[in-house]
Amino acid sequence: MKYLKKYESLEEPEVGDYVLMKSEANKKVANLINQTIGRINKLIQPYFDSRVGIEVKYDFPRSVLKNLRIDNTRVFDRDQIVAFGKTKKELELKKQANKYNL
């Protein structure tokens, strides 16, 4: 039987995947991040901890960045992932399904 590499990492997000994260920052920043789809920029392996950190890049407009004083990239823990997908459209469908409890 042939090994299908395509199905190798169904449960693990990779660099370049789109993600929806759960943030516990201040209220305005948390609402913005919880509703915005970002893209994984890189996976960070800490030296002293076994957990993997994820650097996510967002496409916020400059006015939002200036008003909230945040950066386009943020680092999250792995357990803060709500959903992830290979394409933005796939992730938007998951987001809609969660919204209506489907």
N, C-alpha and C positions, 0 to 999 in steps of 0.2 A: 504494500500500500504506500502511495506517495505521501510525502509530508507537505501539507499546504501551509506555506509561510504566511499567507494572507490571514489566517485565523489564529496566528500565534499570540497576539496581544489584544484580545477582546476586552479584557478587564483592566488594562493598564493604559493611562493616558501617555502620549508621546509628545515630543517636541513638534510643534506645528499644529497640534489639535486645538480645537476651539473648546473653551470651558466656561461654565457658569459657576461662580464662586460664591461662598457665603462669608460675609465680612462682619466683624464685630467692632469696627472702628466707631467714630462718633456718628451720630444719626444721619447726617447729610451724606457723608462719604459712604456709609454702609448701604443706604438706599440706592445710591448711584451704582455701586459695585454689584449689589445683589441683582440688579435689573439689566446690567450690561454684559454682553458676551465679549470675552477676551480670548487671546491666543497664547498658548504656552511658548515662552521665549526660550527657556532652558530649565533643566532639572538640576537642582542643587543637592549634592550629597554632603551633609555635614560631617566633620571629622569625628566628633565625640558622641554623636547621636545616630541611631539607626534609622530615624525617620528621614524621608526625602522632602525637601522643600521644592516649591514650584514657583518660578518667576513668570508672571503673566503680564502681557503687554496689552494695553487698551488703546483705543483710538478716540480719546476725549478731545473735544475742541479746546483751543487755547483759552477761551473765555472761562470754561469750566475749571481748567487747571489753575488759572490765575485766581478765580474766586475762592476755590476750596483749598488752594495751596497744596496740591498733590502732584505726583509724578505720573507719567504714562505707564510705568512698570511698577508692579507690586509683588512682594514675596508672600506666599501663603503656605500653610501646612497642607499635607496631603488630605487630611480629613475634612478640609473645608470645601472640597469639590462637591457641588450639587449634581452636575451633569457634565458630560463631555461628549464630543463627536468629531468625526473627521472633517465634516463640512459645516458651515455656518447654518445652512438650511436644515440639516439634520438636527442640530442643537435647538433651533427655533421650534421645530416640531415637538421635541421633548419638553421644551419650556411651555408650550401651549397645552400639551397633554397633562403636565403637572398642574397647570393653572385650573383646568376643568376636571381634575381628578379622574382622568381616563386611564 
